Amino acid sequence: MAFHRKNPQCSPKQPLQSHSETQGLETAQAPEVVEKACVSSHPPMPGSFKEAPVAGIPSTPETPQSFCSSSMVTMAILSSKSGEGSNSQEKGCSTLEAVSDPKNVPIDALDERAAWLVDFLLFKYEKKEPIAKAEMLKIINKLYQDHFTDILVKASERMEIIFGLDVKEVDPIQHRYAVVIKLGLTYDGMLHGVKGVPKTGILILLLGAIFMNGNHATEEEIWKILSVMKLYPGKKHYIFGDPRSLITKHFVEENYLMYQQMANSYPVQREYLWGPRAHAETTKMEVLKFLAKVHGSDPSSFTSLYEEAFEEEQERSRAKIATTAIDHLGHC
């Protein structure tokens, strides 16, 4: 399907967002936000299920702590509030103890179970295998079955933000689930960097950041945002590998990002834009909806961003209609 897209070149002197919108877009305070919201800075290593769990009991993860509260990654872009986060999040990880009353389970116990479930979901995604609710219930232990919905929500949020994957119920009758890539993207980065680890979450974060920065972002802005996920230039991440290679090589080679030299910059600096594959597979509206959902708000609350994304949707619709008309005339 052919479509027309615009390639706006916004001047840094003419910021896209209004003052009220841009107040939350700075990421200078992001590390503090994330630190307060993290249950642990060391998530379980994807693929630590070396083989299918026996009797529903997962093998011990290489790093068996809970994930960082994933919504903070995106909220660090949209909000600079550093006072959010529950007391349980601030306390950090604690060893799971026997729970006598299933209705009175500590939050950190649910977080730990969610981390186990994330690891299991990643294992099933890598194997391209369907997921049954019964399997997940075995993973979290029968003691926590009354909290299955809460645990699945936590695990799904972390899959969504950290790895860019959606957990969907594909068969409500048989209670079967599938894990798919978000936003219509077709790239998961499993073969790049650390093998077997989805990298789409980083890509979505970058696409959102570029859109919110006027459709281009400098290297400095890119690294400021990635620092929220503890990704730094020249430092290998224990889950995602070399972030510089991932961004400047793999994402660019896959045509999701493109870069150009900044005008009048000395020393020479790059700025990043959406690549043609990003424009072809997803939209600004989809990215905005994703970020707004994580932030707990409506896309239309970011007025100028929403207007730009809506205009792009209209342009795509007009292009589709024009293409259909041309094809029809060609067959007459």
C-alpha positions in Angstrom: 0.0 0.0 0.0 1.4 3.3 -1.1 1.1 6.4 1.1 2.4 9.9 1.3 4.1 11.1 4.4 5.4 14.5 5.4 8.9 15.0 6.7 8.7 18.1 8.9 11.8 19.9 9.8 11.0 21.7 12.9 13.2 24.5 14.1 14.6 24.3 17.6 13.5 27.9 18.0 9.9 26.8 17.4 9.2 24.0 19.8 6.3 21.7 19.0 4.7 21.5 22.4 3.1 24.2 24.5 4.7 25.1 27.8 2.3 22.9 29.8 3.2 19.9 27.6 6.9 20.4 27.6 7.1 20.8 31.4 7.0 17.0 31.6 9.2 16.2 28.6 12.6 16.8 30.2 14.4 13.8 31.4 17.0 15.4 33.6 15.3 14.1 36.7 14.5 10.7 35.1 17.2 8.7 37.0 15.7 9.8 40.3 12.2 9.0 39.1 13.2 5.5 38.1 15.3 4.9 41.2 12.3 5.6 43.4 10.0 3.5 41.3 12.2 0.5 40.9 11.7 -2.7 42.7 15.1 -3.7 41.5 17.5 -2.5 38.9 18.3 -6.1 37.9 15.5 -7.9 36.0 15.7 -11.6 35.4 17.7 -12.5 32.3 15.5 -13.4 29.4 16.0 -17.0 28.3 16.9 -18.2 31.8 14.3 -20.9 31.2 16.9 -23.2 29.6 14.1 -25.7 29.0 10.4 -25.8 29.6 9.6 -25.6 33.4 9.0 -29.0 35.0 5.7 -29.2 36.8 5.4 -25.4 36.4 8.4 -24.6 38.6 10.7 -22.2 36.8 14.4 -22.8 36.9 16.3 -20.2 39.0 16.8 -17.1 36.9 20.4 -15.9 36.6 19.3 -12.6 38.1 16.1 -13.4 39.9 15.1 -9.9 41.0 12.0 -8.0 39.9 11.8 -5.6 37.0 11.9 -1.9 37.4 8.5 -0.4 37.5 8.2 -0.2 33.8 5.8 2.7 33.4 8.5 5.0 34.9 10.6 4.6 31.7 7.9 6.4 29.6 6.7 8.6 32.4 10.2 10.0 32.7 9.7 11.4 29.2 6.2 12.7 29.8 6.5 13.7 33.4 9.2 15.0 35.7 7.3 14.3 38.9 9.8 12.5 41.2 7.5 12.0 44.2 5.5 9.2 42.7 5.8 5.5 43.6 4.4 3.4 46.4 6.2 2.7 49.7 6.6 -0.9 48.6 8.5 0.2 45.5 10.9 2.3 47.6 11.7 -0.6 49.9 13.1 -2.6 47.1 13.3 -6.4 46.7 12.7 -8.7 49.6 12.8 -12.4 49.9 9.5 -14.1 49.2 8.1 -15.6 52.4 5.2 -18.1 52.8 1.9 -16.3 52.6 -0.8 -17.6 55.0 -3.6 -15.4 53.7 -3.8 -15.3 49.8 -5.9 -12.2 50.1 -3.2 -10.3 51.9 -0.2 -10.6 49.7 2.7 -8.1 50.0 3.1 -6.0 46.8 6.8 -7.1 46.5 5.6 -10.8 46.5 3.4 -10.0 43.5 6.3 -8.2 41.8 8.5 -11.2 42.2 5.8 -13.5 40.8 5.4 -11.0 37.9 9.1 -11.2 37.2 9.0 -15.0 37.0 6.1 -14.7 34.6 7.9 -12.2 32.4 10.8 -14.6 32.1 8.4 -17.4 31.2 6.6 -15.2 28.6 10.0 -14.3 27.0 10.9 -18.0 26.9 7.6 -18.8 25.1 8.0 -15.8 22.7 11.5 -17.0 21.7 10.2 -20.5 21.1 7.2 -19.1 19.2 4.9 -21.3 21.3 1.3 -20.5 22.4 0.7 -19.8 26.1 -2.0 -21.4 28.2 -3.4 -19.8 31.3 -2.9 -23.1 33.1 0.9 -22.8 32.5 1.1 -19.3 33.9 -0.9 -20.4 37.0 1.7 -23.1 37.6 4.5 -20.5 37.2 3.1 -18.1 39.8 2.2 -21.0 42.2 -1.3 -22.0 43.4 -0.8 -19.9 46.5 -1.2 -16.8 44.3 -3.9 -17.9 41.9 -6.4 -15.4 43.4 -4.0 -12.7 42.3 -3.4 -14.0 38.8 -5.0 -11.0 37.1 -2.9 -8.5 39.0 0.3 -10.5 38.4 -0.5 -10.8 34.7 -1.2 -7.1 34.4 2.2 -6.3 36.1 4.0 -8.8 33.8 2.3 -7.5 30.7 3.2 -3.9 31.5 6.9 -4.8 31.8 6.8 -6.8 28.6 5.2 -3.8 27.0 7.6 -1.1 28.1 10.9 -2.9 28.6 10.7 -5.2 25.6 8.0 -3.6 23.3 5.9 -6.8 23.3 2.1 -7.2 23.8 0.6 -10.1 25.7 -2.8 -10.8 24.1 -5.5 -13.3 24.9 -6.2 -14.9 21.5 -8.6 -17.6 22.7 -10.9 -16.5 25.5 -12.6 -19.9 25.6 -9.5 -22.0 26.0 -7.7 -19.1 27.8 -4.7 -19.1 25.4 -2.4 -16.1 25.0 0.2 -15.0 22.5 3.1 -12.5 22.7 3.4 -10.1 19.7 5.4 -7.1 18.8 3.7 -3.7 19.6 2.5 -0.9 17.3 2.6 -2.9 14.1 6.4 -3.1 14.1 8.0 -6.2 12.6 11.4 -6.0 14.3 12.3 -7.4 17.7 16.1 -7.2 17.6 16.5 -10.8 18.8 19.4 -11.4 16.5 21.2 -8.1 17.3 23.3 -7.4 20.4 22.6 -9.9 23.1 21.0 -12.8 21.2 17.5 -13.8 22.3 16.6 -10.5 24.0 13.8 -8.4 22.4 15.0 -4.8 21.8 11.7 -3.3 20.5 11.1 -1.4 23.8 14.2 0.7 23.2 13.1 1.4 19.6 9.6 2.5 20.7 11.2 4.7 23.4 13.4 6.4 20.8 10.6 6.9 18.3 8.5 8.5 21.0 11.4 10.7 22.0 12.1 11.8 18.5 8.5 12.7 17.9 8.2 14.7 21.1 11.4 16.6 20.3 10.0 18.1 17.1 10.7 15.0 14.9 14.4 15.0 15.5 16.6 14.4 18.5 20.3 15.0 19.1 22.7 12.3 20.3 22.8 14.1 23.7 19.0 14.0 23.9 19.0 10.3 22.9 21.4 9.3 25.6 19.7 11.4 28.2 16.5 9.4 27.5 18.3 6.0 27.4 19.9 6.7 30.7 16.4 6.0 32.2 17.0 2.4 31.2 20.6 2.5 32.5 21.9 2.5 28.9 25.0 4.6 28.4 27.4 5.2 25.5 30.4 3.0 25.6 29.0 0.9 28.4 27.7 -2.6 27.7 24.4 -3.3 29.2 24.0 -6.8 30.8 20.7 -7.4 29.1 20.7 -5.3 25.9 24.4 -5.4 25.1 26.1 -2.4 23.4 23.5 0.3 23.1 25.6 2.5 20.8 25.9 -0.3 18.2 22.2 -1.0 18.6 21.2 2.6 17.8 23.8 3.8 15.4 24.2 0.5 13.5 21.3 -2.0 13.8 18.3 0.4 14.1 19.8 2.5 11.3 20.5 -0.6 9.1 17.0 -1.8 9.7 15.7 1.6 8.5 13.9 2.4 11.7 16.2 5.4 12.4 18.1 7.7 10.2 20.5 10.4 11.1 21.8 13.6 9.6 24.5 16.1 10.4 23.2 19.1 12.4 23.6 22.4 10.6 26.3 24.7 12.0 27.4 22.2 14.7 31.0 22.2 15.8 32.2 19.7 16.6 30.1 17.8 14.1 26.9 16.4 15.8 24.2 14.1 14.6 20.5 14.3 15.0 18.2 11.3 14.6 14.9 11.0 12.8 12.3 8.3 12.1 13.5 6.1 9.2 11.3 5.0 6.3 10.5 1.6 7.9 9.2 3.3 11.1 6.9 5.5 8.9 5.8 2.4 7.0 5.0 0.2 9.9 3.6 2.5 12.6 2.3 6.0 13.1 2.8 9.0 15.3 -0.7 8.4 16.7 0.1 4.8 17.7 3.3 5.9 19.4 1.4 8.8 21.2 -1.4 6.5 22.3 1.2 4.1 23.7 3.0 6.8 25.7 -0.2 8.4 26.9 -1.6 5.0 28.0 1.5 4.4 30.1 1.3 7.9 31.5 -2.4 7.3 32.4 -3.7 10.1 30.3 -5.5 10.6 27.0 -3.5 11.3 23.8 -5.6 14.4 23.1 -4.3 15.9 26.4 -1.0 16.6 24.5 -2.7 19.0 22.2 -0.1 19.9 19.6 1.3 16.4 19.5 -2.2 15.0 19.0 -2.9 17.5 16.3 0.2 16.6 14.4 -0.5 12.9 14.7 -4.1 13.4 13.6 -3.0 15.3 10.6 -0.7 12.5 9.6 -3.6 10.0 10.0 -5.7 12.2 7.6 -2.8 12.4 5.1 -2.5 8.6 5.1 -6.3 8.2 4.6 -6.2 10.6 1.7 -3.3 8.9 0.1 -5.0 5.5 0.5 -8.1 6.8 -1.2 -6.1 8.3 -4.0 -4.2 5.0 -4.5 -7.4 3.0 -4.6 -8.9 5.4 -7.2 -5.8 5.1 -9.4 -5.9 1.3 -9.1 -9.6 1.2 -10.0 -9.0 3.4 -13.1 -6.2 1.1 -14.2 -8.5 -1.9 -14.2 -11.3 -0.1 -16.2 
